[in-house]
């Protein structure tokens, strides 16, 4: 069979390289292995250029160096059939060198023969060539046994034992040892070839379980006709999910006693083991034995306890119950929440007592809902408003005591401008108050569109703000210099919306009288003076000269150009009544839009003039107010 292998190798090499286009080339496996004290055959073929016609071909095998000048140990020299002392009587050519076959066999291998082997061809004369291709020989003391990358309980596993089979004179026999405890095991053999080196492969198939973890297996190689044996050992590392092998049984107790829980777990790898109570982790460790000690049992210890173990291959748990007679423990309610106006809010209250308690939900000392002999109570508030904001209490009671828990519900909503928001007007100022209810606190702006002005809370010179709960009042104060700056808008903004509101002023009539009040008083006074003057003039009807009884006021009518017109204006002015002079003087003065008063001077009026005729007296007075 070995001869057939070498012939096949030679034919393949010739086919690959071509018999008619030969060059200096050699082929041999890069590495080959064999058991110590056995033999090995290194397959080899070579070639040389076509133009060389040797009459005879000789070959030399060197150890660890291809250069003769370095005097490497000669493994075998066919011309003289000589070798180094280490190889004398151990080596021979298996192939016919004249047929390009340089296969070398080495017997009685020892560790000092492990290394590199080079072949040199001698075609006569100067036609000698050492090929750079070489084979690495490795010595083995035991077969190579390989485990799968991972062995998992319940999944089929394969173990292989690989034995080199490269010597035609010694055929190995492979057997598995200590496999009796394996479930569903079977053994298969095969022969593998790689680069003209051969390996016997023995495959062991079985289904491992947690029981096989740590078990030792061996592969034994023997050579018939000899007492040589080689063994390879492996220890199985079977992965499996945790198993809880021991845990306490359920029991009852009373407050004040001592309790010890024990949980024993078997797994590979080691599991994360924890004690839980009603889903809450109490103690956890990476271990195979976890103990939980309760030195002084209280009502808080009542319930179901779970020992849970988990690793990457699975999880398992076992439960036990501990019953403790106790009054209700502190109810568990929602954590304080923030909800938006219009949303639905659910308040969940649960507790534990033995016996079961009466549970109630209370707000502002009023019971909203309750249940009897239950551990849970749910209150749903649809479409909440800001009136639902506040503190809620969950109370639980049985014959052993009472306990309660609180829950704060905060309702957030967009700004709401309250009805008391308005503007008021005084003599010198305009004061506008914007009162807003919102949560969270709003940012308030006053806008005066006519003046293109915006004033915020951040401007303390004009705005003063105060807060009371969710109500914020901002007051804008303006000096009243001219007309009222209508409209005044109040804008309130928070995260949930914006509200713009026009602040109302007092009634229009009230504002008008407030504005023209001083002017109205002056007008009434002028009318009274004019009427009194009229009655005086009527009693003093006498002829008067042009130097009339009226003394001109300081404010003269506007003069016209030209002498004639100037005299005419003077004559007309002499016959004007007191009221007419006042009105004329007022018309001639420059117009001021913001003038709210009148000034009248009667100091230059003659009390009596005997020359005034009745016809020249003024019969009326005209008063105009802008």
HELIX and SHEET records of a PDB file:
HELIX    1   1 UNK A    2  UNK A   17  1                                  16    
HELIX    2   2 UNK A   68  UNK A   70  5                                   3    
HELIX    3   3 UNK A   97  UNK A   99  5                                   3    
HELIX    4   4 UNK A  111  UNK A  113  5                                   3    
HELIX    5   5 UNK A  210  UNK A  212  5                                   3    
HELIX    6   6 UNK A  299  UNK A  301  5                                   3    
HELIX    7   7 UNK A  386  UNK A  388  5                                   3    
HELIX    8   8 UNK A  449  UNK A  451  5                                   3    
HELIX    9   9 UNK A  508  UNK A  539  1                                  32    
HELIX   10  10 UNK A  563  UNK A  574  1                                  12    
HELIX   11  11 UNK A  578  UNK A  588  1                                  11    
HELIX   12  12 UNK A  614  UNK A  616  5                                   3    
SHEET    1   A 2 UNK A  25  UNK A  28  0                                        
SHEET    2   A 2 UNK A  44  UNK A  47 -1                                        
SHEET    1   B 5 UNK A  31  UNK A  35  0                                        
SHEET    2   B 5 UNK A 128  UNK A 140  1                                        
SHEET    3   B 5 UNK A 115  UNK A 122 -1                                        
SHEET    4   B 5 UNK A  58  UNK A  63 -1                                        
SHEET    5   B 5 UNK A  73  UNK A  77 -1                                        
SHEET    1   C 3 UNK A  40  UNK A  42  0                                        
SHEET    2   C 3 UNK A 104  UNK A 106 -1                                        
SHEET    3   C 3 UNK A  91  UNK A  93 -1                                        
SHEET    1   D 4 UNK A 144  UNK A 146  0                                        
SHEET    2   D 4 UNK A 156  UNK A 164 -1                                        
SHEET    3   D 4 UNK A 197  UNK A 207 -1                                        
SHEET    4   D 4 UNK A 183  UNK A 194 -1                                        
SHEET    1   E 4 UNK A 151  UNK A 152  0                                        
SHEET    2   E 4 UNK A 238  UNK A 247  1                                        
SHEET    3   E 4 UNK A 259  UNK A 268 -1                                        
SHEET    4   E 4 UNK A 289  UNK A 294 -1                                        
SHEET    1   F 3 UNK A 172  UNK A 177  0                                        
SHEET    2   F 3 UNK A 216  UNK A 223 -1                                        
SHEET    3   F 3 UNK A 229  UNK A 235 -1                                        
SHEET    1   G 5 UNK A 251  UNK A 254  0                                        
SHEET    2   G 5 UNK A 314  UNK A 325  1                                        
SHEET    3   G 5 UNK A 303  UNK A 311 -1                                        
SHEET    4   G 5 UNK A 272  UNK A 277 -1                                        
SHEET    5   G 5 UNK A 280  UNK A 286 -1                                        
SHEET    1   H 3 UNK A 332  UNK A 333  0                                        
SHEET    2   H 3 UNK A 345  UNK A 350 -1                                        
SHEET    3   H 3 UNK A 376  UNK A 381 -1                                        
SHEET    1   I 5 UNK A 337  UNK A 340  0                                        
SHEET    2   I 5 UNK A 401  UNK A 417  1                                        
SHEET    3   I 5 UNK A 390  UNK A 398 -1                                        
SHEET    4   I 5 UNK A 358  UNK A 363 -1                                        
SHEET    5   I 5 UNK A 366  UNK A 371 -1                                        
SHEET    1   J 4 UNK A 337  UNK A 340  0                                        
SHEET    2   J 4 UNK A 401  UNK A 417  1                                        
SHEET    3   J 4 UNK A 429  UNK A 439 -1                                        
SHEET    4   J 4 UNK A 422  UNK A 425 -1                                        
SHEET    1   K 5 UNK A 337  UNK A 340  0                                        
SHEET    2   K 5 UNK A 401  UNK A 417  1                                        
SHEET    3   K 5 UNK A 429  UNK A 439 -1                                        
SHEET    4   K 5 UNK A 471  UNK A 479 -1                                        
SHEET    5   K 5 UNK A 463  UNK A 468 -1                                        
SHEET    1   L 4 UNK A 453  UNK A 456  0                                        
SHEET    2   L 4 UNK A 443  UNK A 448 -1                                        
SHEET    3   L 4 UNK A 489  UNK A 494 -1                                        
SHEET    4   L 4 UNK A 497  UNK A 502 -1                                        
END                                                                             
